[in-house]
Amino acid sequence: MARFFDYENWGIVDSIHQRIDAGEIQLICLDSIDAESFYNENIFPSVRIARHIQYERYILDEVIPLVHSKNNIAEIEVAGCSMGAYHAINIAMKYPWLFKKAVGISGRYDLTDAPGNFKDLLNGFRDENSYFNMPSQFLANLNDDNLLNHLRKMEIILAVGETDPFLSGNHYISRLLWEKGVQNHLHTWDSNAHRPHYWRKMVPLYI
C-alpha cells in the first residue's frame, strides 16, 4: 500500500546514502498498485490476482530492461519491507536467474493465510494464479532442477521481528528453502520490528 517515495520519507534511502553516493549501489524504488490488486475489495479475488500479474509483467518487461539500460553490470538485488517483501521474494522465487540477491524484511509470504489481525487477502478464493503467487505454497512442491539450481546461486535474506505475526511464516519459508537445498539467512529482531524505525537499521545490514 506504500508509494515509491515512502522509502525516502521513512529515512530508508538516507540510511544507505553513503553507499549510493560512493556509487556502490543504485537504488530504484517502484510504486505500488496493491490498492488496485490485493487490497481492492471492490473486485472479485480472481481479478485482484490478475491485476497483480499485470504488475509483475510490468516489472519483468519494462522495469528490469530499464535497469539494465541504466547500469550494464546486470547484478540486480530485489528487496522490500512488509508487503514489498512479499513482492520481492515472490518474483525472486519465480525468476531467480534475474537476480543476484533477494531480501525480505517483515514480509508475509502467503497472502491467503490469516496470521494475527491480518486477513486472507483473497477471501478464501484459490486458483492456479493464486497458488503460483504465494511463495509458501508453490515452493513446497517445487521440484524443477533448473529453477532450484538458480535459487541455490542466489543470496536470500529474511528478517522479521520476534513478535511479528509473520514470524512463523518466515520460519516456514526458510525451512522450505533449506529442504530444497537452497541456502538462506533468517534474522530475528527484538520486538515486532514492523516499522520504518527498524527498517532504517535493517536495510544497511542486508542490502
SVG drawing of the C-alpha trace seen along z (x, -y; Angstrom):
<svg xmlns="http://www.w3.org/2000/svg" viewBox="-17 -12 49 44">
<polyline fill="none" stroke="black" stroke-width="0.4" points="0.0,0.0 3.0,-2.3 4.2,-4.6 7.6,-4.8 8.6,-7.9 7.9,-6.4 11.4,-4.8 12.8,-8.3 10.1,-9.7 10.8,-6.9 14.6,-7.7 15.5,-4.3 17.2,-5.9 19.2,-8.1 20.3,-5.1 22.4,-3.9 23.2,-7.3 26.9,-6.8 26.9,-3.7 24.7,-5.4 26.9,-8.5 30.0,-6.3 28.5,-4.6 28.4,-1.2 24.7,-0.7 21.9,-2.2 18.5,-2.3 15.3,-2.1 12.1,-2.4 9.0,-1.1 5.5,-2.3 2.8,0.0 -0.6,1.0 -1.6,3.1 -4.7,0.8 -5.8,2.0 -5.0,5.6 -4.8,7.5 -6.4,4.7 -9.2,3.9 -12.3,5.5 -14.5,3.9 -13.4,6.5 -13.6,10.3 -10.4,12.1 -9.6,13.6 -9.5,10.0 -7.2,9.0 -4.7,11.7 -4.9,10.9 -4.1,7.3 -1.1,8.4 0.1,10.5 -0.1,7.4 2.1,5.6 4.6,8.4 4.7,8.3 5.4,4.6 8.4,5.3 9.7,8.1 9.0,6.4 9.7,2.8 11.5,2.2 14.2,4.8 15.2,3.8 15.2,0.2 17.6,1.1 19.9,2.9 19.9,-0.1 21.0,-2.4 23.5,0.0 25.2,2.7 26.7,4.5 23.5,6.5 23.7,7.7 20.2,6.9 19.1,7.2 15.4,7.2 14.2,6.1 11.2,4.8 9.7,4.2 6.3,5.6 4.1,6.0 7.2,5.0 8.9,8.0 6.2,10.2 6.7,8.7 10.5,9.1 10.5,12.7 7.7,13.8 9.3,12.5 12.7,13.8 11.5,17.3 9.8,17.4 12.5,15.9 15.8,16.4 18.0,16.2 17.2,12.5 18.5,11.6 21.8,11.9 20.1,11.4 16.7,11.2 15.9,9.5 12.5,9.7 12.1,7.6 9.0,8.0 7.4,10.0 4.3,12.0 4.7,14.8 1.3,16.3 -1.4,13.7 -4.2,16.3 -3.0,17.0 -4.6,15.0 -2.0,14.5 -2.9,12.3 -5.2,9.5 -4.3,9.9 -7.0,11.4 -6.9,13.6 -6.5,11.0 -8.3,13.3 -11.3,14.0 -11.0,17.8 -10.6,17.8 -8.0,20.1 -6.9,20.9 -3.7,21.7 -2.8,18.0 -3.1,17.5 -1.1,20.7 1.8,19.6 2.0,16.2 2.2,17.5 5.8,18.5 4.9,20.6 2.6,22.7 4.5,23.2 7.9,23.7 6.6,26.6 6.0,28.6 8.9,27.2 11.0,29.9 12.2,28.3 16.0,28.8 16.7,25.9 14.8,23.5 16.2,24.9 19.8,24.6 19.2,20.9 17.7,20.4 20.8,22.1 23.0,19.4 21.1,16.5 21.7,14.9 18.4,14.9 17.9,13.0 14.8,12.8 14.5,10.5 11.5,10.3 10.6,9.3 10.2,11.9 6.6,10.8 5.7,10.0 2.6,12.0 4.5,13.1 7.3,14.7 6.1,18.3 5.6,17.7 9.2,16.6 10.4,19.7 8.3,21.8 9.6,20.4 13.1,20.6 12.7,24.2 11.1,25.0 14.2,23.5 16.6,25.4 14.7,28.6 15.2,27.9 18.9,27.4 18.6,23.6 20.7,21.7 19.1,18.7 19.6,16.5 16.8,15.8 17.4,13.0 15.0,12.4 14.9,9.0 13.6,7.9 10.0,6.8 7.7,6.6 10.2,4.6 7.5,4.0 8.1,0.2 10.3,-2.2 12.3,-2.8 13.6,0.8 13.8,0.9 16.2,-2.0 18.5,0.3 17.9,3.4 18.3,2.2 22.0,1.1 22.8,4.6 21.1,6.7 21.1,4.8"/>
</svg>
